[in-house]
Amino acid sequence: MSLEQTVSQHYTHGNLEAALLAAVQRAGKNLETLTYADLAVVDEFHIGGRPATAALGEQIDLPASAKVLDVGCGIGGPARFFAAERGWQVEGIDLTAEYVEVAKALSKRVGMADKVSFRQASAGSLPFDAASFDGAYMIHVGMNIADKKPVFAGIRRVLKPSGVFAIYDAMRQSDGTFSYPVPWSSEPATNHIATPEAYKAALKEAGFEVVKERNRREAGLQSMQQRTGGPPVVMGETAVQKVGNMRALLEAGVFAPVELIARAV
Ligand SMILES: C[S@@+](CC[C@H](N)C(=O)[O-])C[C@H]1O[C@@H](n2cnc3c(N)ncnc32)[C@H](O)[C@@H]1O
């Protein structure tokens, strides 16, 4: 099985849409009048949830109606948030077929099917013309990508000149052994967590200039301490172990969530 197949298998839930809607109802939301904002309790699959998406968005200087690529869009929480709050036209791609189907279904359910679009594709082989996006972002995806430089080069290709590329990923901070599963991997073979220095070198080689770096360790720890409402449904049956292992690694300083803002040169 290829790395991409194993990654996709790790994320596939099997009955995700129904499980998410049940969780939304348990959180007291009415399915008949659901909005993109109501979905925030379930549709952001990264450390810090919606506030972390908003914090990353503050670093992305793009006007309303900008065309923006979401690399590894998951079930579409960040894409719907940016489309609704910033007026961007967001196109998401993701390896995991079930996530793409759920992203489409949830967007339709909240009346946003014309504002966001999703398709199954690999970040390593983007199905878009050169210079077709004003900006791109990638949230908690790079940990599954072994060779980041060609992926960044592909993102550079589809960006217009000076286009912004914002990354918010879990990045290695020190040596330390991983216990599995973590939210992005069930085994070492799919865990390609890298240091900020490795990201920055790959970005530079791919034709980007890194203009900003921000370590989000404290915000990440705080969000874990404050989290209510049970383990994230999107993580499936092993959610409790995944979150527990991740939290221990974050507390031990083995990794931290980090933002990098880059610009195509
Ligand atoms: C932790 S989830 C984050 C989802 C979303 N970005 C979010 O923050 O809600 C990681 C996502 O990356 C996707 N992914 C991993 N490797 C990928 C690749 N090479 N190409 C496209 N998507 C990938 C997975 O399928 C999964 O949906």
The ligand as an SDF file (V2000), in Angstrom:
LIG
                    3D

 27 29  0  0  0  0  0  0  0  0999 V2000
   -5.6240   16.4850   10.4910 C   0  0  0  0  0  0  0  0  0  0  0  0
   -6.5670   16.5580    9.0320 S   0  0  0  0  0  0  0  0  0  0  0  0
   -6.7590   18.3160    8.7860 C   0  0  0  0  0  0  0  0  0  0  0  0
   -7.9670   18.6560    7.9270 C   0  0  0  0  0  0  0  0  0  0  0  0
   -8.2290   20.1410    7.7230 C   0  0  0  0  0  0  0  0  0  0  0  0
   -7.0830   20.8070    7.1330 N   0  0  0  0  0  0  0  0  0  0  0  0
   -8.6060   20.8080    9.0210 C   0  0  0  0  0  0  0  0  0  0  0  0
   -7.7480   21.4740    9.6020 O   0  0  0  0  0  0  0  0  0  0  0  0
   -9.7510   20.6710    9.4710 O   0  0  0  0  0  0  0  0  0  0  0  0
   -5.3480   16.1420    7.7900 C   0  0  0  0  0  0  0  0  0  0  0  0
   -5.9400   16.0410    6.4010 C   0  0  0  0  0  0  0  0  0  0  0  0
   -4.9030   16.0100    5.4330 O   0  0  0  0  0  0  0  0  0  0  0  0
   -5.2770   15.1350    4.4040 C   0  0  0  0  0  0  0  0  0  0  0  0
   -4.0390   14.7470    3.7000 N   0  0  0  0  0  0  0  0  0  0  0  0
   -2.9570   14.1230    4.2120 C   0  0  0  0  0  0  0  0  0  0  0  0
   -2.0130   13.9580    3.2890 N   0  0  0  0  0  0  0  0  0  0  0  0
   -2.4990   14.5160    2.1460 C   0  0  0  0  0  0  0  0  0  0  0  0
   -1.9970   14.6540    0.8190 C   0  0  0  0  0  0  0  0  0  0  0  0
   -0.8020   14.1940    0.4640 N   0  0  0  0  0  0  0  0  0  0  0  0
   -2.7850   15.2620   -0.0980 N   0  0  0  0  0  0  0  0  0  0  0  0
   -4.0150   15.7230    0.2360 C   0  0  0  0  0  0  0  0  0  0  0  0
   -4.5430   15.6080    1.4710 N   0  0  0  0  0  0  0  0  0  0  0  0
   -3.8010   15.0060    2.4150 C   0  0  0  0  0  0  0  0  0  0  0  0
   -5.9890   14.0170    5.1080 C   0  0  0  0  0  0  0  0  0  0  0  0
   -6.7900   13.2610    4.2550 O   0  0  0  0  0  0  0  0  0  0  0  0
   -6.7800   14.7970    6.1510 C   0  0  0  0  0  0  0  0  0  0  0  0
   -8.0270   15.1890    5.6720 O   0  0  0  0  0  0  0  0  0  0  0  0
  1  2  1  0
  2  3  1  0
  2 10  1  0
  3  4  1  0
  4  5  1  0
  5  6  1  0
  5  7  1  0
  7  8  2  0
  7  9  1  0
 10 11  1  0
 11 12  1  0
 11 26  1  0
 12 13  1  0
 13 14  1  0
 13 24  1  0
 14 15  1  0
 14 23  1  0
 15 16  2  0
 16 17  1  0
 17 18  1  0
 17 23  2  0
 18 19  1  0
 18 20  2  0
 20 21  1  0
 21 22  2  0
 22 23  1  0
 24 25  1  0
 24 26  1  0
 26 27  1  0
M  CHG  2   2   1   9  -1
M  END
$$$$
